[in-house]
């Protein structure tokens, strides 16, 4: 496992010390993991929005079976 350092003020440190039963390292790990998950979700949502904006809309009277038939007939 890697080691990181986090600076906190003395007031917060004293408050943490009053809860010695809490694994603060685990709290920090979970908070970092949660933040990363939230950022990844934002990236996916952003990508979906971009995809929706640039996606070409099909014509109203579009019949995909005709196109498929055309390509299949051209193979023979």
C-alpha positions as CSV (number, residue, x, y, z in Angstrom):
1,X,0.0,0.0,0.0
2,X,1.2,3.5,-0.7
3,X,1.5,6.3,1.8
4,X,0.1,9.8,1.5
5,X,0.1,12.8,3.9
6,X,-2.8,15.1,4.7
7,X,-2.5,18.3,6.5
8,X,-5.2,19.3,9.0
9,X,-5.4,22.0,11.5
10,X,-4.8,21.4,15.2
11,X,-8.4,21.8,16.2
12,X,-9.5,19.1,13.8
13,X,-6.7,16.8,15.0
14,X,-7.8,17.2,18.6
15,X,-11.4,16.4,17.6
16,X,-10.2,13.3,15.8
17,X,-8.2,12.2,18.9
18,X,-11.3,12.2,20.9
19,X,-12.6,9.4,18.6
20,X,-9.7,7.0,18.9
21,X,-11.9,4.0,18.0
22,X,-12.3,5.4,14.4
23,X,-9.9,4.2,11.8
24,X,-9.2,7.6,10.2
25,X,-7.0,6.1,7.5
26,X,-10.0,4.0,6.3
27,X,-12.3,7.0,6.4
28,X,-9.8,8.9,4.1
29,X,-9.5,5.9,1.8
30,X,-13.3,5.6,1.5
31,X,-13.7,9.3,0.9
32,X,-11.1,9.3,-1.9
33,X,-12.7,6.2,-3.5
34,X,-16.1,7.8,-3.3
35,X,-14.8,11.0,-4.9
36,X,-13.2,9.1,-7.7
37,X,-16.5,7.2,-8.4
38,X,-18.4,10.4,-8.5
39,X,-16.0,11.9,-10.9
40,X,-16.2,8.8,-13.1
41,X,-20.0,9.0,-13.1
42,X,-19.7,12.7,-14.2
43,X,-17.4,11.7,-17.0
44,X,-19.8,9.0,-18.2
45,X,-22.7,11.4,-18.0
46,X,-20.8,14.1,-19.9
47,X,-19.9,11.5,-22.6
48,X,-23.5,10.5,-22.9
49,X,-24.6,14.1,-23.4
50,X,-21.9,14.7,-26.0
51,X,-22.9,11.6,-27.8
52,X,-26.6,12.7,-27.8
53,X,-25.6,16.1,-29.2
54,X,-23.5,14.7,-32.1
55,X,-25.6,11.6,-32.9
56,X,-27.2,11.9,-36.3
57,X,-30.9,11.6,-36.0
58,X,-32.5,9.1,-38.4
59,X,-35.0,10.4,-41.0
60,X,-38.6,10.2,-39.8
61,X,-39.6,7.7,-42.5
62,X,-36.5,5.5,-42.1
63,X,-37.0,1.8,-42.8
64,X,-33.9,-0.2,-41.8
65,X,-35.2,-3.4,-43.4
66,X,-34.9,-1.8,-46.8
67,X,-31.3,-0.8,-46.2
68,X,-30.4,-4.3,-44.9
69,X,-32.1,-5.9,-47.9
70,X,-30.2,-3.6,-50.2
71,X,-26.8,-4.6,-48.7
72,X,-27.6,-8.3,-48.7
73,X,-28.7,-8.1,-52.3
74,X,-25.5,-6.3,-53.3
75,X,-23.4,-9.2,-51.8
76,X,-24.8,-11.7,-54.3
